[in-house]
């Protein structure tokens, strides 16, 4: 499957590192979604800047914040590849 896709998107750094290590031949296809955040993650520091955590089991407010960040990142990604 890795060979057939143009891009492989990871939401957390551990996923990003695992994919790059598991598929060294396709490292150029692996991207970290938080790096496309249109806000540049400027309000976020450390772990939160480079990871989009799963909001499962958290409050509705945290779920919406996660969704909005994913949406910003996807828009940033599409803008960059267009």
C-alpha positions in Angstrom: 0.0 0.0 0.0 2.8 2.4 0.9 4.1 2.2 -2.7 0.8 3.1 -4.3 0.1 6.3 -2.3 1.5 9.7 -3.1 1.4 10.9 0.5 1.2 9.2 3.9 0.0 11.6 6.6 0.8 11.0 10.3 -0.9 12.9 13.1 1.6 12.3 15.8 5.4 12.2 15.8 5.6 8.6 16.9 3.6 7.6 13.9 5.8 9.8 11.6 9.0 8.2 13.0 7.6 4.7 12.9 6.5 5.0 9.2 9.8 6.5 8.1 11.7 3.8 9.9 9.5 1.0 8.6 9.5 2.2 5.0 12.9 4.0 4.5 12.5 3.7 0.7 9.4 5.9 0.9 10.5 8.5 3.5 9.7 11.3 1.0 6.0 10.3 1.1 5.6 10.6 4.8 4.4 13.9 6.3 3.5 15.2 9.7 0.0 16.8 9.6 0.6 19.3 12.4 3.4 21.0 10.4 0.8 22.2 7.9 -1.2 24.1 10.6 -2.0 27.5 9.1 -1.4 29.1 12.5 2.0 27.5 12.5 1.5 26.1 15.9 2.7 29.4 17.4 0.2 29.1 20.3 1.3 25.6 21.0 4.5 24.5 22.5 6.4 21.2 22.9 4.4 18.1 22.4 1.2 19.8 21.3 3.0 21.7 18.5 4.0 18.5 16.7 1.1 16.1 17.6 -2.6 16.0 17.2 -3.9 13.9 20.0 -7.0 11.8 19.7 -9.8 13.5 21.6 -11.5 10.2 22.4 -13.0 10.2 25.9 -12.4 14.0 26.3 -14.8 16.8 26.4 -16.9 18.1 23.5 -14.8 21.3 23.6 -11.6 19.4 23.2 -13.2 17.3 20.4 -14.1 20.5 18.5 -10.7 22.1 19.1 -9.1 18.9 17.6 -11.4 19.0 14.7 -10.7 22.6 14.0 -6.9 22.0 14.1 -7.2 19.1 11.7 -9.2 21.2 9.4 -6.6 24.0 9.5 -3.8 21.5 8.9 -5.6 20.0 5.9 -6.3 23.4 4.4 -2.7 24.3 4.9 -1.6 21.0 3.3 -3.9 21.5 0.3 -2.7 25.1 -0.2 0.9 24.0 -0.1 0.5 21.2 -2.6 -1.7 23.2 -5.0 
